[in-house]
Amino acid sequence: MKIMQVEKTLVSTNRIAELGHRPLLVVREKAGGGRQVAVDAIGCIPGDWVICVGSSAAREAAGSKEYPSDLTIVGIIDHWKAE
């Protein structure tokens, strides 16, 4: 699991059918770090600090072992200060 911050919503209207209509968000581990795309399984907004899972856990958290995700948000952190 990783602690990451939601940066913004990613709009992608043309995507493979297996992605369905799940929201996609741009997240970062730290300020100035590389951006990644995560599937939002719980309803986050930009600025939220979240818990993300990867690999097969990401697919299952998104709803299915066949779901095409490498990173899925599974929790919103109530209190967190970036170091």
N, C-alpha and C positions, 0 to 999 in steps of 0.2 A: 504494500500500500504506500501511497505517496500523498503528502500534503501539498496542495496546489491552490493557486488563486485564479478565479474566473476573470478573464480579461474582457471578452465580448462574445456575442452570439455570432455564429457562422451560418450564413444563409447559403444553402445549396439546394436549388430546386430540381436540378437534373442529377439524380443519383440512382444507384442500383436498387432494384425493388426490395432486396433483403434488408436495406437500411430502414425501410418503412418511413414513418414520419417522426421518429425520435429527434428531439432537438440536439444540435451539435454546438459545442462551445469551445472557444479558444482558451486554453489554460497555460499557466507558467508555474514552475516550481519556485522561482525567485525573480525579483526585479532584474531585468536585463538578460534573463535566461532564455533558452529556446522555447518557442511556442509549440504546443501540441494540440490536437483536436481530440475532444472527449465527448462521448455520448452522455447526455444529461438524463439520468434515470429518476431524478427526484425533484427537479424544478428549481434550479439555481438562477441567480441574477449576477451581472457583472459586479465584481468587488468581493463576492463571497469567497471565503477560504473553504476548501472542500477536501474530502478524502477520495482518492481515486484508486482503482484497482486495474491491473493490466493482465494481459495474456488470456488464458481460459477463464479466469475469474471475471474479466471484463465482459466476455461474451455471455456468461451465465447471468451476470448482474443486469445486462441489457435485455435479457429475456429468453435466450436460447443458446445452446452450444454452437449452433450454426450461424449466429449473428456475427456480422463482420466488424468487430470492434477490437481494438488493442488497448483502449483506455476508456473506462466508464466511471462516472461520478456516482458514488454510493452514499455519501453523507455530507452534510453542511456542518462546519465547525462553528460552534456558538461563540467562542472567545479564542482569538489567536493573534499574536503580535509577530510580525516578520522580524527575523534577526538581521 
